[in-house]
Amino acid sequence: MSNARRFESKGWVFVRGYRTGERQTPFAEGYLLTWIDPKKERELAIAEAVQRTELALQGRAATSPIIQRVHRIRDLILAASKTRELLAQNYITNELDCSEYEGQAALERALQLYPDLKQSKLFDAYKYYYHASMPAEELQAAIAMKENYIRKHKGRDQRIGHNWEAAVEWFVDKFTTGAAFREQPHREDGMDQRRITLHLIKSVGGRIRNAEVDRVWTVTTGPFAPPTTYVLECKWGLVRKRDVDDFLDVMKWSTDFGVDTPAGRQLKQGLTGMFAGNAFKPDEKVTIDGQTIALADYANRPNISLLKAQDFNSKLRQHGCKPKITIQRVCRVSCREDEVRETLEAIWRKPHEAENIMEKLAKKNEELYRFERMLEEEPAQARNLPVTSNH
């Protein structure tokens, strides 16, 4: 390497390693070297050397993760703007294959580094991104399309997601003897007191000090038995490996549930995590020690139990409910979380009347569904909402 550095100082070779903010370190296999052609113009020779290293590094990390994400974000936004589209923050995060908080940090950095990347906040809540080269008329048309999409999906998705948490909680409470749920007051109005904020000693997925879990409860099986604590995380949408890993990391690095051991940071004794997913990504596989397993099997690891919608539906079937009565249907039809609990309780008391109960609930909430349909059909121009930008 000393010879390589001497040749580098003379301008004969180009040396490349893992680039961090202040220095360069070798890759796992060592530094990457290529020649600089002395017979060509200096600028062209260096460009060719860089290009050769780029080809050799395809599929490898050559810079810090956040810089890689920033470059990827710029490419994604540029490509989308060429096709007259806006990109949502969630879409970009999924493409980066990182957590919500890591994606948000990379987006903020990209906006700082590239002034031609712009942000629009629709309905003062939903962030979308585009390139400054997009013509004004095409931008307004793209915004109108995204507003219609938001009206159709976002409010309903949020309602159903909260209902899913309440439904899982009801089943846990119903079938767990002696479950004592932890409660915590919150500053935000309307936030369920059974949703718990944990304090972190290390950043997890971009969250620096705090992270939330959906429910925490403790079960004591006997007067002399040690209590067992359960931590619940719910997700209505498609569950990926990173969702399960993120949940485990939150528990491990929290002051409540993690502990330092000679083998590294681990969960405390007597703690079990429970991940409730409505649907797991079917084609996502996980390789452990050379063995490839399905994502659902990966989630069923020590210290984590997997709860699926079909597990709850099986309980309803066993109790006498017809196949059309499902936990998913209860979540979609109910207006809010307390209504989910009331409906499940009524169905459990009278399973033979479950269909009538659901029909009455649907009729009761017809005004809600009519409002959602109205938002779906309402032209975007009728709202005449201003578009806020970061410039």
C-alpha positions as CSV (number, residue, x, y, z in Angstrom):
1,M,0.0,0.0,0.0
2,S,2.9,2.3,0.6
3,N,3.9,1.9,-3.1
4,A,0.3,2.5,-4.1
5,R,0.3,5.8,-2.2
6,R,3.6,6.8,-3.7
7,F,2.2,6.1,-7.2
8,E,-1.0,8.0,-6.3
9,S,1.0,11.1,-5.2
10,K,2.7,11.0,-8.6
11,G,-0.7,10.8,-10.4
12,W,-0.2,7.4,-11.8
13,V,-3.0,5.5,-10.0
14,F,-6.4,6.2,-8.5
15,V,-7.0,4.7,-5.1
16,R,-10.6,4.3,-3.8
17,G,-11.9,3.0,-0.4
18,Y,-15.0,3.4,1.8
19,R,-15.7,7.1,1.9
20,T,-16.8,8.6,5.2
21,G,-17.3,12.3,6.1
22,E,-13.6,13.0,6.9
23,R,-11.5,10.1,5.5
24,Q,-11.3,7.0,3.4
25,T,-10.9,3.5,4.8
26,P,-10.4,0.2,2.9
27,F,-13.3,-2.0,1.7
28,A,-13.6,-5.5,3.3
29,E,-11.3,-6.8,0.5
30,G,-8.9,-3.9,0.7
31,Y,-8.5,-0.7,-1.4
32,L,-9.5,-0.6,-5.0
33,L,-6.8,0.6,-7.4
34,T,-6.8,1.5,-11.1
35,W,-4.4,3.3,-13.4
36,I,-4.6,6.8,-14.8
37,D,-3.7,6.8,-18.5
38,P,-0.8,9.3,-19.0
39,K,-1.4,9.4,-22.7
40,K,-4.8,11.1,-22.4
41,E,-5.8,14.5,-21.1
42,R,-5.7,14.6,-17.4
43,E,-9.4,15.3,-16.9
44,L,-10.5,12.5,-19.3
45,A,-8.0,10.0,-17.7
46,I,-9.3,10.7,-14.2
47,A,-12.9,10.4,-15.4
48,E,-12.2,7.0,-17.0
49,A,-10.4,5.8,-13.8
50,V,-13.4,6.8,-11.7
51,Q,-15.8,5.1,-14.1
52,R,-13.8,1.9,-13.9
53,T,-14.1,1.9,-10.1
54,E,-17.8,2.6,-10.4
55,L,-18.3,-0.5,-12.5
56,A,-16.2,-2.6,-10.1
57,L,-18.2,-1.3,-7.2
58,Q,-21.7,-2.0,-8.6
59,G,-23.9,-3.4,-5.8
60,R,-21.4,-2.4,-3.1
61,A,-21.4,0.5,-0.6
62,A,-18.8,3.0,-1.6
63,T,-19.9,5.9,0.6
64,S,-21.6,6.4,3.9
65,P,-25.2,5.1,4.0
66,I,-26.9,8.5,4.3
67,I,-24.9,9.9,1.3
68,Q,-25.9,6.8,-0.7
69,R,-29.5,7.5,0.2
70,V,-29.2,11.2,-0.8
71,H,-27.8,10.2,-4.2
72,R,-30.5,7.6,-4.7
73,I,-33.2,10.2,-3.7
74,R,-32.0,12.6,-6.3
75,D,-32.1,9.9,-9.0
76,L,-35.6,8.8,-7.9
77,I,-37.0,12.4,-7.9
78,L,-35.4,13.3,-11.2
79,A,-36.8,10.1,-12.9
80,A,-40.3,10.7,-11.5
81,S,-40.3,14.4,-12.6
82,K,-39.5,13.3,-16.1
83,T,-42.7,11.3,-16.1
84,R,-44.7,14.2,-14.5
85,E,-45.1,12.5,-11.2
86,L,-44.6,13.5,-7.5
87,L,-43.0,11.0,-5.1
88,A,-44.4,10.4,-1.6
89,Q,-42.1,10.2,1.4
90,N,-43.3,6.6,2.1
91,Y,-42.5,5.6,-1.5
92,I,-39.0,6.9,-1.3
93,T,-38.4,5.2,2.0
94,N,-39.6,1.9,0.6
95,E,-37.2,2.3,-2.4
96,L,-34.3,3.1,-0.1
97,D,-35.2,0.0,2.0
98,C,-34.6,1.8,5.2
99,S,-36.7,2.9,8.2
100,E,-39.1,5.8,8.1
101,Y,-36.8,7.9,10.3
102,E,-33.7,7.1,8.2
103,G,-35.6,8.0,5.1
104,Q,-36.8,11.3,6.6
105,A,-33.2,12.3,7.6
106,A,-31.9,11.5,4.1
107,L,-34.7,13.5,2.5
108,E,-33.9,16.5,4.7
109,R,-30.2,16.3,3.8
110,A,-31.0,15.9,0.1
111,L,-33.1,19.1,0.1
112,Q,-30.2,20.9,1.8
113,L,-27.6,19.7,-0.7
114,Y,-29.7,20.0,-3.9
115,P,-31.8,23.2,-4.1
116,D,-33.4,22.0,-7.3
117,L,-35.2,19.3,-5.3
118,K,-38.5,20.7,-4.0
119,Q,-41.1,19.6,-1.5
120,S,-44.9,20.2,-1.5
121,K,-47.0,19.6,1.5
122,L,-50.6,18.6,0.5
123,F,-53.4,19.3,2.9
124,D,-50.7,20.6,5.3
125,A,-49.9,17.0,6.2
126,Y,-48.6,14.8,3.3
127,K,-45.1,15.5,1.9
128,Y,-44.4,15.0,-1.8
129,Y,-41.2,15.7,-3.8
130,Y,-40.4,16.9,-7.3
131,H,-37.7,18.5,-9.4
132,A,-37.6,22.2,-10.1
133,S,-37.5,21.4,-13.9
134,M,-41.1,20.3,-13.9
135,P,-43.3,22.9,-15.7
136,A,-45.8,24.7,-13.6
137,E,-48.9,23.3,-15.4
138,E,-47.7,19.8,-15.2
139,L,-46.9,20.3,-11.5
140,Q,-50.4,21.5,-10.7
141,A,-51.8,18.6,-12.6
142,A,-49.7,16.1,-10.7
143,I,-50.7,17.8,-7.4
144,A,-54.4,17.5,-8.3
145,M,-53.9,13.8,-8.9
146,K,-52.1,13.3,-5.6
147,E,-54.8,15.2,-3.7
148,N,-57.4,12.8,-5.2
149,Y,-55.3,9.8,-4.1
150,I,-55.0,11.2,-0.6
151,R,-58.7,11.8,-0.3
152,K,-59.3,8.2,-1.4
153,H,-56.8,6.4,0.8
154,K,-55.1,8.2,3.6
155,G,-57.9,9.1,6.0
156,R,-59.4,5.6,5.6
157,D,-56.1,3.9,6.1
158,Q,-55.4,5.8,9.3
159,R,-58.8,5.0,10.7
160,I,-58.4,1.2,9.9
161,G,-54.9,1.2,11.2
162,H,-56.0,2.5,14.6
163,N,-58.9,0.1,14.6
164,W,-56.5,-2.8,14.0
165,E,-54.6,-1.9,17.2
166,A,-57.9,-1.9,19.2
167,A,-59.0,-5.2,17.7
168,V,-55.7,-6.9,18.6
169,E,-55.9,-5.4,22.1
170,W,-59.4,-6.8,22.5
171,F,-58.4,-10.3,21.7
172,V,-55.3,-10.1,24.0
173,D,-57.5,-8.8,26.8
174,K,-60.2,-11.5,26.1
175,F,-57.9,-14.5,26.1
176,T,-55.2,-13.5,28.6
177,T,-56.0,-14.2,32.2
178,G,-54.8,-11.4,34.5
179,A,-53.4,-9.1,31.8
180,A,-52.6,-5.7,33.4
181,F,-52.1,-3.1,30.6
182,R,-49.7,-0.3,31.2
183,E,-51.1,3.2,30.6
184,Q,-49.3,6.5,30.0
185,P,-50.7,10.1,29.7
186,H,-49.8,11.9,26.5
187,R,-49.7,15.5,25.5
188,E,-51.4,14.9,22.2
189,D,-55.2,14.8,22.4
190,G,-56.8,11.6,21.3
191,M,-53.7,9.5,21.7
192,D,-54.6,6.2,23.4
193,Q,-53.1,6.1,26.9
194,R,-52.3,2.4,26.3
195,R,-49.8,3.5,23.6
196,I,-46.4,3.6,25.4
197,T,-43.4,5.9,24.7
198,L,-40.1,4.2,25.4
199,H,-36.8,6.0,26.1
200,L,-33.8,4.9,23.9
201,I,-30.2,4.8,24.8
202,K,-29.2,4.5,21.2
203,S,-30.7,5.7,18.0
204,V,-32.9,3.1,16.3
205,G,-34.0,3.7,12.7
206,G,-33.4,7.4,13.0
207,R,-35.3,7.8,16.3
208,I,-32.9,9.4,18.7
209,R,-34.4,9.6,22.1
210,N,-37.9,8.0,22.0
211,A,-39.9,5.4,20.2
212,E,-43.5,4.2,20.6
213,V,-45.0,0.7,21.0
214,D,-48.7,0.0,20.7
215,R,-49.4,-1.9,23.9
216,V,-47.6,-3.2,27.0
217,W,-49.1,-5.6,29.5
218,T,-47.9,-7.8,32.3
219,V,-49.2,-11.3,33.4
220,T,-48.5,-12.9,36.7
221,T,-49.5,-16.6,36.7
222,G,-49.1,-17.2,40.5
223,P,-48.3,-15.5,43.8
224,F,-44.7,-16.6,43.7
225,A,-44.2,-16.7,39.9
226,P,-42.2,-14.0,38.2
227,P,-44.3,-11.7,36.0
228,T,-44.0,-11.9,32.2
229,T,-44.2,-8.6,30.2
230,Y,-45.5,-8.5,26.7
231,V,-44.8,-5.7,24.2
232,L,-47.1,-5.3,21.2
233,E,-46.5,-3.8,17.8
234,C,-49.3,-3.7,15.2
235,K,-49.1,-3.0,11.5
236,W,-52.1,-3.1,9.2
237,G,-50.3,-2.8,5.9
238,L,-47.7,-5.1,4.3
239,V,-45.1,-6.3,6.8
240,R,-41.5,-6.5,5.7
241,K,-38.4,-7.9,7.4
242,R,-37.2,-4.5,8.4
243,D,-40.4,-3.9,10.3
244,V,-39.8,-6.9,12.5
245,D,-36.1,-6.0,13.0
246,D,-36.9,-2.4,13.9
247,F,-39.4,-3.6,16.5
248,L,-36.8,-5.9,18.1
249,D,-34.2,-3.1,18.1
250,V,-36.5,-0.7,19.7
251,M,-37.1,-3.1,22.6
252,K,-33.4,-4.0,23.0
253,W,-32.2,-0.4,23.0
254,S,-34.9,1.0,25.3
255,T,-34.2,1.6,29.0
256,D,-37.4,-0.3,29.8
257,F,-36.8,-3.6,28.1
258,G,-33.1,-3.9,27.1
259,V,-30.1,-4.9,29.1
260,D,-26.3,-5.0,28.5
261,T,-24.8,-8.6,28.5
262,P,-21.4,-10.1,27.7
263,A,-23.0,-11.1,24.4
264,G,-24.2,-7.6,23.6
265,R,-27.5,-5.8,24.0
266,Q,-30.3,-8.3,24.7
267,L,-33.9,-8.3,25.9
268,K,-34.5,-8.6,29.6
269,Q,-35.6,-11.9,31.1
270,G,-39.3,-12.4,31.2
271,L,-40.0,-10.2,28.1
272,T,-41.8,-11.3,25.0
273,G,-42.4,-9.1,21.9
274,M,-45.6,-9.7,19.9
275,F,-45.9,-8.4,16.3
276,A,-49.4,-8.3,14.9
277,G,-49.5,-8.1,11.1
278,N,-52.4,-8.1,8.8
279,A,-50.4,-9.4,5.8
280,F,-46.7,-10.4,5.4
281,K,-44.9,-9.7,2.1
282,P,-45.2,-13.2,0.5
283,D,-42.1,-13.1,-1.7
284,E,-39.7,-11.8,0.9
285,K,-37.3,-14.4,2.1
286,V,-34.7,-14.3,4.9
287,T,-31.4,-16.2,4.9
288,I,-30.0,-17.3,8.3
289,D,-26.9,-19.5,8.5
290,G,-27.3,-20.4,4.8
291,Q,-30.9,-21.5,5.2
292,T,-33.7,-19.5,3.5
293,I,-36.9,-19.2,5.3
294,A,-40.2,-17.3,4.8
295,L,-40.6,-13.9,6.5
296,A,-43.5,-15.2,8.7
297,D,-41.2,-17.9,10.0
298,Y,-38.4,-15.4,10.6
299,A,-40.8,-13.3,12.8
300,N,-41.5,-16.4,15.0
301,R,-38.1,-16.2,16.7
302,P,-37.2,-16.5,20.4
303,N,-38.6,-13.4,22.3
304,I,-41.0,-12.6,19.5
305,S,-44.4,-14.1,18.8
306,L,-46.3,-13.5,15.6
307,L,-50.0,-12.7,15.6
308,K,-51.8,-12.9,12.2
309,A,-55.3,-11.9,11.2
310,Q,-56.1,-15.5,10.4
311,D,-55.3,-16.5,14.0
312,F,-58.0,-14.1,15.3
313,N,-60.5,-15.2,12.6
314,S,-60.0,-18.8,13.7
315,K,-61.1,-17.8,17.2
316,L,-64.2,-16.3,15.7
317,R,-64.9,-19.5,13.7
318,Q,-64.5,-21.7,16.7
319,H,-66.9,-19.5,18.6
320,G,-69.6,-20.0,16.0
321,C,-69.2,-17.0,13.7
322,K,-69.7,-17.4,10.0
323,P,-66.7,-17.1,7.6
324,K,-67.8,-13.6,6.4
325,I,-67.4,-12.3,9.9
326,T,-63.7,-11.4,10.1
327,I,-61.5,-9.1,12.2
328,Q,-60.5,-7.2,9.0
329,R,-64.2,-6.5,8.3
330,V,-64.7,-5.2,11.8
331,C,-61.8,-2.9,11.4
332,R,-63.0,-1.5,8.0
333,V,-66.6,-1.0,9.1
334,S,-66.0,0.5,12.6
335,C,-65.7,4.3,12.9
336,R,-63.2,4.4,15.8
337,E,-61.3,2.2,18.3
338,D,-64.0,2.1,21.1
339,E,-66.5,1.0,18.5
340,V,-64.2,-1.9,17.5
341,R,-64.1,-3.1,21.1
342,E,-67.9,-2.8,21.5
343,T,-68.6,-4.6,18.2
344,L,-66.2,-7.5,19.0
345,E,-67.8,-7.8,22.4
346,A,-71.3,-7.9,21.0
347,I,-70.3,-10.5,18.4
348,W,-68.7,-12.7,21.0
349,R,-71.8,-12.6,23.2
350,K,-74.1,-13.4,20.3
351,P,-72.2,-15.1,17.5
352,H,-75.4,-16.2,15.8
353,E,-76.4,-12.6,15.4
354,A,-73.0,-11.4,14.2
355,E,-74.2,-10.6,10.7
356,N,-77.1,-8.5,11.9
357,I,-74.7,-6.7,14.2
358,M,-72.4,-5.9,11.3
359,E,-75.2,-4.7,9.1
360,K,-76.5,-2.4,11.8
361,L,-72.9,-1.0,12.3
362,A,-72.5,-0.4,8.6
363,K,-75.9,1.4,8.5
364,K,-74.9,3.5,11.5
365,N,-71.7,4.6,9.9
366,E,-73.2,5.2,6.4
367,E,-72.6,8.9,6.9
368,L,-68.8,8.2,7.4
369,Y,-68.7,6.1,4.2
370,R,-70.7,8.7,2.3
371,F,-68.2,11.4,3.4
372,E,-65.3,9.2,2.3
373,R,-66.9,8.6,-1.1
374,M,-67.5,12.4,-1.4
375,L,-63.9,13.1,-0.9
376,E,-63.0,10.4,-3.5
377,E,-65.3,12.0,-6.0
378,E,-64.7,15.7,-5.2
379,P,-62.5,17.5,-7.9
380,A,-59.2,18.6,-6.6
381,Q,-59.7,22.1,-8.0
382,A,-62.8,22.6,-5.8
383,R,-60.6,22.6,-2.7
384,N,-58.4,25.4,-4.1
385,L,-55.8,24.6,-1.5
386,P,-52.4,26.4,-1.6
387,V,-49.3,24.5,-2.3
388,T,-46.4,25.1,0.1
389,S,-42.9,24.6,-1.2
390,N,-39.5,24.7,0.5
391,H,-38.2,27.6,-1.7
